[in-house]
Each structure stands twice: as structure tokens, then as C-alpha cells.
Amino acid sequence: MAYARRRTLLAGAALGGAALLTGCSEDSGPERAEHSSAAERLRKRSARDSTTLLARYDATLAAHPALESRLRPLRSEVARHAEAFGDDRTSPSPGGASDGPARDAGAPASGPSPHGDRPSGPPVPQDERAARSALADAERRLADVRTKALLAAPPELARLLASVAAAGAVHAYLLAERAG
């Protein structure tokens, strides 16, 4: 656990440094590349990644309703992240869209989909602690991806990526904490 905390803190420090460097590198003007095709692809990929993470939260909430009070605030933040990247398909309640394959191992959650004909989402471990750990891993991986993307992002998008990556690192930490 101490290793994960150190790693989270180091990632946060790296995010802060990268955000400062990126924020000061407007050498070609403010419109430098904010609307370039590469920036738009990065923004769309980031929205899709947030929407995929949102589906993971929804599947976990469906499989483990007892985690509602702990997961709902984090899920709401992930929905806002998707919206900030320009994804307008997110919803404030479970059942958000899923745009990607699940990466977590574990027993799939069973049960009807809240939408009837849609699958219930990515596989979710049956044990609550393992389910929280799977969410923490997904948050951590996505924070790492976003941190690496900072260097290629134009200033405004880099600041958004840094902020969302930092939030993801905090979510991973909170999910990994022992239930109180």
C-alpha cells in the first residue's frame, strides 16, 4: 500500500511539473495548436476514455449497490471529465455509454441492464474490495496515459489533461483506501 501511495504522490508531482512547463510554453501563440487535428483526436480519445471509465463505474455500481455512497461522487467527477473533453453522451445516473473494451479480470457482473437491450458493462469482480481495486487500477492507468499525453498537447488541453489526470490519481488513492 505504501508503494501505491508513493507512486501516486510521485505521479502528482510529475503532473504539477509538466503542467507548469506546458503552461509556459506558448511559443507560437495561443492558437498554436488548440484546434489542430492532433489536438482534436487527443480530445476525442480523452472523452472516449472518460466515457469508458464511466461505464466501468456504472457496472460496478450495478454489481455492488452497497458501494453507492462511496462511488457516486467519483462517478459524478468522471462524468464531468467526459463533458469537459466534449463528450455530451454522459448522464448523471448509472447507464452511461461505453466506448471500449473492458480490461479488468474477474467474474462478470450479471443481471439485467438498466436499459434492457444493452449489456450491463465491463466485467466486475464479485468481491467489493476487488471491485474497488479494479476501479482504482483503471483510474491509475488512465491518469498515467493522460500524464504521458501532456507533452504533445497544446497548452489549454494540456492543463485540462493535467487536472483530470491529477483527479484520477486522487480517485485511485480513495478507491484503494480501506473502507471506514
Rosetta constraint file for C-alpha pairs under 8 A:
AtomPair CA 1 CA 5 HARMONIC 6.38 0.50
AtomPair CA 2 CA 6 HARMONIC 6.17 0.50
AtomPair CA 3 CA 7 HARMONIC 6.09 0.50
AtomPair CA 4 CA 8 HARMONIC 6.09 0.50
AtomPair CA 4 CA 173 HARMONIC 7.98 0.50
AtomPair CA 5 CA 9 HARMONIC 6.15 0.50
AtomPair CA 5 CA 173 HARMONIC 7.06 0.50
AtomPair CA 6 CA 10 HARMONIC 6.03 0.50
AtomPair CA 7 CA 11 HARMONIC 6.03 0.50
AtomPair CA 8 CA 12 HARMONIC 6.17 0.50
AtomPair CA 8 CA 169 HARMONIC 6.05 0.50
AtomPair CA 8 CA 170 HARMONIC 7.73 0.50
AtomPair CA 8 CA 173 HARMONIC 7.24 0.50
AtomPair CA 9 CA 13 HARMONIC 6.24 0.50
AtomPair CA 10 CA 14 HARMONIC 6.15 0.50
AtomPair CA 11 CA 15 HARMONIC 6.09 0.50
AtomPair CA 11 CA 144 HARMONIC 7.83 0.50
AtomPair CA 11 CA 169 HARMONIC 7.62 0.50
AtomPair CA 12 CA 16 HARMONIC 6.21 0.50
AtomPair CA 12 CA 166 HARMONIC 6.04 0.50
AtomPair CA 12 CA 169 HARMONIC 7.30 0.50
AtomPair CA 13 CA 17 HARMONIC 6.29 0.50
AtomPair CA 14 CA 18 HARMONIC 6.03 0.50
AtomPair CA 15 CA 19 HARMONIC 5.90 0.50
AtomPair CA 15 CA 147 HARMONIC 6.35 0.50
AtomPair CA 15 CA 162 HARMONIC 5.87 0.50
AtomPair CA 15 CA 165 HARMONIC 7.67 0.50
AtomPair CA 15 CA 166 HARMONIC 6.89 0.50
AtomPair CA 16 CA 20 HARMONIC 6.20 0.50
AtomPair CA 16 CA 162 HARMONIC 7.54 0.50
AtomPair CA 17 CA 21 HARMONIC 6.21 0.50
AtomPair CA 18 CA 22 HARMONIC 5.91 0.50
AtomPair CA 18 CA 150 HARMONIC 7.06 0.50
AtomPair CA 18 CA 151 HARMONIC 7.61 0.50
AtomPair CA 18 CA 162 HARMONIC 7.85 0.50
AtomPair CA 19 CA 23 HARMONIC 5.83 0.50
AtomPair CA 19 CA 150 HARMONIC 7.66 0.50
AtomPair CA 19 CA 158 HARMONIC 6.89 0.50
AtomPair CA 19 CA 159 HARMONIC 6.00 0.50
AtomPair CA 19 CA 162 HARMONIC 6.08 0.50
AtomPair CA 20 CA 24 HARMONIC 6.37 0.50
AtomPair CA 21 CA 25 HARMONIC 6.42 0.50
AtomPair CA 22 CA 26 HARMONIC 7.86 0.50
AtomPair CA 22 CA 150 HARMONIC 7.52 0.50
AtomPair CA 22 CA 151 HARMONIC 7.24 0.50
AtomPair CA 22 CA 154 HARMONIC 7.84 0.50
AtomPair CA 22 CA 155 HARMONIC 5.79 0.50
AtomPair CA 22 CA 158 HARMONIC 6.71 0.50
AtomPair CA 22 CA 159 HARMONIC 7.63 0.50
AtomPair CA 23 CA 155 HARMONIC 5.55 0.50
AtomPair CA 23 CA 156 HARMONIC 7.78 0.50
AtomPair CA 23 CA 158 HARMONIC 7.76 0.50
AtomPair CA 23 CA 159 HARMONIC 7.02 0.50
AtomPair CA 25 CA 155 HARMONIC 7.28 0.50
AtomPair CA 26 CA 30 HARMONIC 6.29 0.50
AtomPair CA 26 CA 32 HARMONIC 7.48 0.50
AtomPair CA 26 CA 155 HARMONIC 6.87 0.50
AtomPair CA 28 CA 32 HARMONIC 5.24 0.50
AtomPair CA 30 CA 34 HARMONIC 7.75 0.50
AtomPair CA 30 CA 155 HARMONIC 7.95 0.50
AtomPair CA 31 CA 35 HARMONIC 7.35 0.50
AtomPair CA 32 CA 154 HARMONIC 7.21 0.50
AtomPair CA 33 CA 39 HARMONIC 6.81 0.50
AtomPair CA 33 CA 154 HARMONIC 5.61 0.50
AtomPair CA 34 CA 39 HARMONIC 6.08 0.50
AtomPair CA 34 CA 40 HARMONIC 7.96 0.50
AtomPair CA 34 CA 154 HARMONIC 5.46 0.50
AtomPair CA 34 CA 155 HARMONIC 7.43 0.50
AtomPair CA 34 CA 156 HARMONIC 6.96 0.50
AtomPair CA 34 CA 157 HARMONIC 7.10 0.50
AtomPair CA 35 CA 39 HARMONIC 6.11 0.50
AtomPair CA 35 CA 40 HARMONIC 6.36 0.50
AtomPair CA 36 CA 40 HARMONIC 6.25 0.50
AtomPair CA 37 CA 41 HARMONIC 6.12 0.50
AtomPair CA 38 CA 42 HARMONIC 6.21 0.50
AtomPair CA 39 CA 43 HARMONIC 6.07 0.50
AtomPair CA 39 CA 153 HARMONIC 6.37 0.50
AtomPair CA 39 CA 154 HARMONIC 6.95 0.50
AtomPair CA 39 CA 157 HARMONIC 7.64 0.50
AtomPair CA 40 CA 44 HARMONIC 6.07 0.50
AtomPair CA 41 CA 45 HARMONIC 6.01 0.50
AtomPair CA 42 CA 46 HARMONIC 6.01 0.50
AtomPair CA 42 CA 153 HARMONIC 7.72 0.50
AtomPair CA 43 CA 47 HARMONIC 6.20 0.50
AtomPair CA 43 CA 85 HARMONIC 5.63 0.50
AtomPair CA 43 CA 86 HARMONIC 7.41 0.50
AtomPair CA 43 CA 157 HARMONIC 7.55 0.50
AtomPair CA 44 CA 48 HARMONIC 6.11 0.50
AtomPair CA 44 CA 85 HARMONIC 6.90 0.50
AtomPair CA 44 CA 86 HARMONIC 7.25 0.50
AtomPair CA 44 CA 87 HARMONIC 7.69 0.50
AtomPair CA 45 CA 49 HARMONIC 6.03 0.50
AtomPair CA 46 CA 50 HARMONIC 6.20 0.50
AtomPair CA 46 CA 82 HARMONIC 7.46 0.50
AtomPair CA 46 CA 85 HARMONIC 6.43 0.50
AtomPair CA 46 CA 146 HARMONIC 7.88 0.50
AtomPair CA 47 CA 51 HARMONIC 6.15 0.50
AtomPair CA 47 CA 81 HARMONIC 7.49 0.50
AtomPair CA 47 CA 82 HARMONIC 4.71 0.50
AtomPair CA 47 CA 83 HARMONIC 7.24 0.50
AtomPair CA 47 CA 84 HARMONIC 7.87 0.50
AtomPair CA 47 CA 85 HARMONIC 4.97 0.50
AtomPair CA 47 CA 86 HARMONIC 6.32 0.50
AtomPair CA 47 CA 87 HARMONIC 5.43 0.50
AtomPair CA 48 CA 52 HARMONIC 6.09 0.50
AtomPair CA 48 CA 82 HARMONIC 7.36 0.50
AtomPair CA 48 CA 87 HARMONIC 7.40 0.50
AtomPair CA 48 CA 99 HARMONIC 6.13 0.50
AtomPair CA 48 CA 100 HARMONIC 7.82 0.50
AtomPair CA 49 CA 53 HARMONIC 6.20 0.50
AtomPair CA 49 CA 82 HARMONIC 7.96 0.50
AtomPair CA 49 CA 99 HARMONIC 7.70 0.50
AtomPair CA 49 CA 100 HARMONIC 7.80 0.50
AtomPair CA 49 CA 142 HARMONIC 7.57 0.50
AtomPair CA 50 CA 54 HARMONIC 6.04 0.50
AtomPair CA 50 CA 78 HARMONIC 6.24 0.50
AtomPair CA 50 CA 79 HARMONIC 7.24 0.50
AtomPair CA 50 CA 81 HARMONIC 6.52 0.50
AtomPair CA 50 CA 82 HARMONIC 5.01 0.50
AtomPair CA 51 CA 55 HARMONIC 6.29 0.50
AtomPair CA 51 CA 78 HARMONIC 7.84 0.50
AtomPair CA 51 CA 79 HARMONIC 7.24 0.50
AtomPair CA 51 CA 82 HARMONIC 5.96 0.50
AtomPair CA 51 CA 87 HARMONIC 7.73 0.50
AtomPair CA 51 CA 90 HARMONIC 6.90 0.50
AtomPair CA 51 CA 96 HARMONIC 7.20 0.50
AtomPair CA 51 CA 97 HARMONIC 6.32 0.50
AtomPair CA 51 CA 98 HARMONIC 5.96 0.50
AtomPair CA 51 CA 99 HARMONIC 6.62 0.50
AtomPair CA 52 CA 56 HARMONIC 6.45 0.50
AtomPair CA 52 CA 97 HARMONIC 7.33 0.50
AtomPair CA 52 CA 98 HARMONIC 4.90 0.50
AtomPair CA 52 CA 99 HARMONIC 5.38 0.50
AtomPair CA 52 CA 100 HARMONIC 5.71 0.50
AtomPair CA 52 CA 101 HARMONIC 7.98 0.50
AtomPair CA 53 CA 57 HARMONIC 6.39 0.50
AtomPair CA 53 CA 78 HARMONIC 7.35 0.50
AtomPair CA 53 CA 138 HARMONIC 7.27 0.50
AtomPair CA 53 CA 139 HARMONIC 7.61 0.50
AtomPair CA 54 CA 58 HARMONIC 6.25 0.50
AtomPair CA 54 CA 75 HARMONIC 6.42 0.50
AtomPair CA 54 CA 78 HARMONIC 6.14 0.50
AtomPair CA 54 CA 79 HARMONIC 6.45 0.50
AtomPair CA 54 CA 96 HARMONIC 6.43 0.50
AtomPair CA 54 CA 97 HARMONIC 7.69 0.50
AtomPair CA 54 CA 98 HARMONIC 7.50 0.50
AtomPair CA 55 CA 59 HARMONIC 6.10 0.50
AtomPair CA 55 CA 95 HARMONIC 7.02 0.50
AtomPair CA 55 CA 96 HARMONIC 5.72 0.50
AtomPair CA 55 CA 97 HARMONIC 6.20 0.50
AtomPair CA 55 CA 98 HARMONIC 5.20 0.50
AtomPair CA 55 CA 121 HARMONIC 6.11 0.50
AtomPair CA 55 CA 122 HARMONIC 7.15 0.50
AtomPair CA 56 CA 60 HARMONIC 6.15 0.50
AtomPair CA 56 CA 102 HARMONIC 7.84 0.50
AtomPair CA 56 CA 121 HARMONIC 6.63 0.50
AtomPair CA 56 CA 122 HARMONIC 5.84 0.50
AtomPair CA 56 CA 124 HARMONIC 7.99 0.50
AtomPair CA 56 CA 135 HARMONIC 7.26 0.50
AtomPair CA 57 CA 61 HARMONIC 6.09 0.50
AtomPair CA 57 CA 71 HARMONIC 7.42 0.50
AtomPair CA 57 CA 75 HARMONIC 6.13 0.50
AtomPair CA 57 CA 135 HARMONIC 7.26 0.50
AtomPair CA 58 CA 62 HARMONIC 6.11 0.50
AtomPair CA 58 CA 75 HARMONIC 7.91 0.50
AtomPair CA 58 CA 94 HARMONIC 4.95 0.50
AtomPair CA 58 CA 95 HARMONIC 6.01 0.50
AtomPair CA 58 CA 96 HARMONIC 7.04 0.50
AtomPair CA 58 CA 121 HARMONIC 7.39 0.50
AtomPair CA 59 CA 63 HARMONIC 6.16 0.50
AtomPair CA 59 CA 109 HARMONIC 7.22 0.50
AtomPair CA 59 CA 120 HARMONIC 6.16 0.50
AtomPair CA 59 CA 121 HARMONIC 5.15 0.50
AtomPair CA 59 CA 122 HARMONIC 6.24 0.50
AtomPair CA 59 CA 123 HARMONIC 7.45 0.50
AtomPair CA 59 CA 124 HARMONIC 6.74 0.50
AtomPair CA 60 CA 64 HARMONIC 5.83 0.50
AtomPair CA 60 CA 109 HARMONIC 7.87 0.50
AtomPair CA 60 CA 124 HARMONIC 5.93 0.50
AtomPair CA 60 CA 131 HARMONIC 6.71 0.50
AtomPair CA 61 CA 65 HARMONIC 5.23 0.50
AtomPair CA 61 CA 66 HARMONIC 7.98 0.50
AtomPair CA 61 CA 67 HARMONIC 6.58 0.50
AtomPair CA 61 CA 68 HARMONIC 6.26 0.50
AtomPair CA 61 CA 71 HARMONIC 7.40 0.50
AtomPair CA 61 CA 94 HARMONIC 7.60 0.50
AtomPair CA 62 CA 94 HARMONIC 7.93 0.50
AtomPair CA 62 CA 109 HARMONIC 7.82 0.50
AtomPair CA 62 CA 120 HARMONIC 7.95 0.50
AtomPair CA 63 CA 109 HARMONIC 5.49 0.50
AtomPair CA 63 CA 110 HARMONIC 7.31 0.50
AtomPair CA 63 CA 124 HARMONIC 7.03 0.50
AtomPair CA 63 CA 126 HARMONIC 7.43 0.50
AtomPair CA 64 CA 68 HARMONIC 7.66 0.50
AtomPair CA 64 CA 128 HARMONIC 6.63 0.50
AtomPair CA 67 CA 71 HARMONIC 5.94 0.50
AtomPair CA 67 CA 128 HARMONIC 7.76 0.50
AtomPair CA 68 CA 72 HARMONIC 5.55 0.50
AtomPair CA 69 CA 73 HARMONIC 7.53 0.50
AtomPair CA 70 CA 74 HARMONIC 7.68 0.50
AtomPair CA 71 CA 75 HARMONIC 5.98 0.50
AtomPair CA 72 CA 76 HARMONIC 6.14 0.50
AtomPair CA 73 CA 77 HARMONIC 6.43 0.50
AtomPair CA 74 CA 78 HARMONIC 6.35 0.50
AtomPair CA 74 CA 171 HARMONIC 6.71 0.50
AtomPair CA 75 CA 79 HARMONIC 6.27 0.50
AtomPair CA 76 CA 80 HARMONIC 6.37 0.50
AtomPair CA 76 CA 92 HARMONIC 6.66 0.50
AtomPair CA 77 CA 81 HARMONIC 6.22 0.50
AtomPair CA 78 CA 82 HARMONIC 6.34 0.50
AtomPair CA 79 CA 83 HARMONIC 6.36 0.50
AtomPair CA 79 CA 90 HARMONIC 5.92 0.50
AtomPair CA 79 CA 91 HARMONIC 7.04 0.50
AtomPair CA 79 CA 92 HARMONIC 7.07 0.50
AtomPair CA 80 CA 84 HARMONIC 6.05 0.50
AtomPair CA 81 CA 85 HARMONIC 6.38 0.50
AtomPair CA 81 CA 164 HARMONIC 6.65 0.50
AtomPair CA 82 CA 86 HARMONIC 6.47 0.50
AtomPair CA 82 CA 87 HARMONIC 5.27 0.50
AtomPair CA 82 CA 88 HARMONIC 7.70 0.50
AtomPair CA 82 CA 90 HARMONIC 7.01 0.50
AtomPair CA 83 CA 87 HARMONIC 4.78 0.50
AtomPair CA 83 CA 88 HARMONIC 5.79 0.50
AtomPair CA 83 CA 90 HARMONIC 7.03 0.50
AtomPair CA 89 CA 96 HARMONIC 7.27 0.50
AtomPair CA 89 CA 97 HARMONIC 6.66 0.50
AtomPair CA 90 CA 96 HARMONIC 5.39 0.50
AtomPair CA 90 CA 97 HARMONIC 6.62 0.50
AtomPair CA 91 CA 95 HARMONIC 7.34 0.50
AtomPair CA 91 CA 96 HARMONIC 5.52 0.50
AtomPair CA 94 CA 114 HARMONIC 7.91 0.50
AtomPair CA 95 CA 114 HARMONIC 6.41 0.50
AtomPair CA 95 CA 115 HARMONIC 7.20 0.50
AtomPair CA 98 CA 121 HARMONIC 7.22 0.50
AtomPair CA 101 CA 122 HARMONIC 7.22 0.50
AtomPair CA 102 CA 122 HARMONIC 4.92 0.50
AtomPair CA 102 CA 123 HARMONIC 6.66 0.50
AtomPair CA 103 CA 122 HARMONIC 7.96 0.50
AtomPair CA 104 CA 122 HARMONIC 7.84 0.50
AtomPair CA 104 CA 123 HARMONIC 6.70 0.50
AtomPair CA 104 CA 124 HARMONIC 7.38 0.50
AtomPair CA 104 CA 134 HARMONIC 6.31 0.50
AtomPair CA 104 CA 138 HARMONIC 7.97 0.50
AtomPair CA 105 CA 123 HARMONIC 7.05 0.50
AtomPair CA 105 CA 124 HARMONIC 7.68 0.50
AtomPair CA 105 CA 125 HARMONIC 7.32 0.50
AtomPair CA 106 CA 123 HARMONIC 6.51 0.50
AtomPair CA 106 CA 124 HARMONIC 6.04 0.50
AtomPair CA 106 CA 125 HARMONIC 4.48 0.50
AtomPair CA 106 CA 126 HARMONIC 7.37 0.50
AtomPair CA 107 CA 123 HARMONIC 6.29 0.50
AtomPair CA 107 CA 124 HARMONIC 6.02 0.50
AtomPair CA 107 CA 125 HARMONIC 4.91 0.50
AtomPair CA 107 CA 126 HARMONIC 6.02 0.50
AtomPair CA 108 CA 122 HARMONIC 7.25 0.50
AtomPair CA 108 CA 123 HARMONIC 3.92 0.50
AtomPair CA 108 CA 124 HARMONIC 5.01 0.50
AtomPair CA 108 CA 125 HARMONIC 6.38 0.50
AtomPair CA 108 CA 126 HARMONIC 7.51 0.50
AtomPair CA 109 CA 120 HARMONIC 7.46 0.50
AtomPair CA 109 CA 122 HARMONIC 7.93 0.50
AtomPair CA 109 CA 123 HARMONIC 5.74 0.50
AtomPair CA 109 CA 124 HARMONIC 5.27 0.50
AtomPair CA 109 CA 125 HARMONIC 7.14 0.50
AtomPair CA 109 CA 126 HARMONIC 7.00 0.50
AtomPair CA 110 CA 120 HARMONIC 7.45 0.50
AtomPair CA 111 CA 120 HARMONIC 7.29 0.50
AtomPair CA 112 CA 116 HARMONIC 6.59 0.50
AtomPair CA 112 CA 119 HARMONIC 7.89 0.50
AtomPair CA 112 CA 120 HARMONIC 6.66 0.50
AtomPair CA 113 CA 117 HARMONIC 6.89 0.50
AtomPair CA 113 CA 118 HARMONIC 5.95 0.50
AtomPair CA 113 CA 119 HARMONIC 5.81 0.50
AtomPair CA 113 CA 120 HARMONIC 4.59 0.50
AtomPair CA 114 CA 118 HARMONIC 7.86 0.50
AtomPair CA 114 CA 120 HARMONIC 7.38 0.50
AtomPair CA 124 CA 131 HARMONIC 5.96 0.50
AtomPair CA 124 CA 134 HARMONIC 7.81 0.50
AtomPair CA 125 CA 130 HARMONIC 5.91 0.50
AtomPair CA 125 CA 131 HARMONIC 5.03 0.50
AtomPair CA 125 CA 134 HARMONIC 7.74 0.50
AtomPair CA 126 CA 130 HARMONIC 7.45 0.50
AtomPair CA 126 CA 131 HARMONIC 6.92 0.50
AtomPair CA 127 CA 131 HARMONIC 6.11 0.50
AtomPair CA 128 CA 132 HARMONIC 6.21 0.50
AtomPair CA 129 CA 133 HARMONIC 6.15 0.50
AtomPair CA 130 CA 134 HARMONIC 6.07 0.50
AtomPair CA 131 CA 135 HARMONIC 6.34 0.50
AtomPair CA 132 CA 136 HARMONIC 6.13 0.50
AtomPair CA 132 CA 175 HARMONIC 5.62 0.50
AtomPair CA 132 CA 176 HARMONIC 6.77 0.50
AtomPair CA 133 CA 137 HARMONIC 6.13 0.50
AtomPair CA 133 CA 175 HARMONIC 6.65 0.50
AtomPair CA 133 CA 176 HARMONIC 5.93 0.50
AtomPair CA 134 CA 138 HARMONIC 6.25 0.50
AtomPair CA 135 CA 139 HARMONIC 6.15 0.50
AtomPair CA 135 CA 172 HARMONIC 7.37 0.50
AtomPair CA 135 CA 175 HARMONIC 7.16 0.50
AtomPair CA 136 CA 140 HARMONIC 6.05 0.50
AtomPair CA 136 CA 171 HARMONIC 6.91 0.50
AtomPair CA 136 CA 172 HARMONIC 4.11 0.50
AtomPair CA 136 CA 173 HARMONIC 7.11 0.50
AtomPair CA 136 CA 175 HARMONIC 5.44 0.50
AtomPair CA 136 CA 176 HARMONIC 6.17 0.50
AtomPair CA 137 CA 141 HARMONIC 6.07 0.50
AtomPair CA 137 CA 172 HARMONIC 6.80 0.50
AtomPair CA 138 CA 142 HARMONIC 6.16 0.50
AtomPair CA 139 CA 143 HARMONIC 6.09 0.50
AtomPair CA 139 CA 168 HARMONIC 5.25 0.50
AtomPair CA 139 CA 169 HARMONIC 6.68 0.50
AtomPair CA 139 CA 171 HARMONIC 6.72 0.50
AtomPair CA 139 CA 172 HARMONIC 5.49 0.50
AtomPair CA 140 CA 144 HARMONIC 6.22 0.50
AtomPair CA 140 CA 168 HARMONIC 6.44 0.50
AtomPair CA 140 CA 169 HARMONIC 5.75 0.50
AtomPair CA 140 CA 172 HARMONIC 5.74 0.50
AtomPair CA 141 CA 145 HARMONIC 6.28 0.50
AtomPair CA 142 CA 146 HARMONIC 6.17 0.50
AtomPair CA 142 CA 165 HARMONIC 7.31 0.50
AtomPair CA 142 CA 168 HARMONIC 7.31 0.50
AtomPair CA 143 CA 147 HARMONIC 6.07 0.50
AtomPair CA 143 CA 164 HARMONIC 7.52 0.50
AtomPair CA 143 CA 165 HARMONIC 4.26 0.50
AtomPair CA 143 CA 166 HARMONIC 6.90 0.50
AtomPair CA 143 CA 168 HARMONIC 5.43 0.50
AtomPair CA 143 CA 169 HARMONIC 6.04 0.50
AtomPair CA 144 CA 148 HARMONIC 6.30 0.50
AtomPair CA 144 CA 165 HARMONIC 7.24 0.50
AtomPair CA 145 CA 149 HARMONIC 6.32 0.50
AtomPair CA 146 CA 150 HARMONIC 6.51 0.50
AtomPair CA 146 CA 161 HARMONIC 5.85 0.50
AtomPair CA 146 CA 162 HARMONIC 7.12 0.50
AtomPair CA 146 CA 164 HARMONIC 7.97 0.50
AtomPair CA 146 CA 165 HARMONIC 5.77 0.50
AtomPair CA 147 CA 161 HARMONIC 7.14 0.50
AtomPair CA 147 CA 162 HARMONIC 6.43 0.50
AtomPair CA 147 CA 165 HARMONIC 6.31 0.50
AtomPair CA 149 CA 153 HARMONIC 6.37 0.50
AtomPair CA 149 CA 158 HARMONIC 7.85 0.50
AtomPair CA 149 CA 161 HARMONIC 7.77 0.50
AtomPair CA 150 CA 158 HARMONIC 5.07 0.50
AtomPair CA 150 CA 161 HARMONIC 6.63 0.50
AtomPair CA 150 CA 162 HARMONIC 6.95 0.50
AtomPair CA 151 CA 158 HARMONIC 7.62 0.50
AtomPair CA 153 CA 157 HARMONIC 5.93 0.50
AtomPair CA 153 CA 158 HARMONIC 5.10 0.50
AtomPair CA 154 CA 158 HARMONIC 5.82 0.50
AtomPair CA 155 CA 159 HARMONIC 6.22 0.50
AtomPair CA 156 CA 160 HARMONIC 6.50 0.50
AtomPair CA 157 CA 161 HARMONIC 6.06 0.50
AtomPair CA 158 CA 162 HARMONIC 5.99 0.50
AtomPair CA 159 CA 163 HARMONIC 6.14 0.50
AtomPair CA 160 CA 164 HARMONIC 6.12 0.50
AtomPair CA 161 CA 165 HARMONIC 5.87 0.50
AtomPair CA 162 CA 166 HARMONIC 6.06 0.50
AtomPair CA 163 CA 167 HARMONIC 6.27 0.50
AtomPair CA 164 CA 168 HARMONIC 6.12 0.50
AtomPair CA 165 CA 169 HARMONIC 6.25 0.50
AtomPair CA 166 CA 170 HARMONIC 6.35 0.50
AtomPair CA 167 CA 171 HARMONIC 6.12 0.50
AtomPair CA 168 CA 172 HARMONIC 6.13 0.50
AtomPair CA 169 CA 173 HARMONIC 6.31 0.50
AtomPair CA 170 CA 174 HARMONIC 6.16 0.50
AtomPair CA 171 CA 175 HARMONIC 6.01 0.50
AtomPair CA 172 CA 176 HARMONIC 6.12 0.50
AtomPair CA 173 CA 177 HARMONIC 6.33 0.50
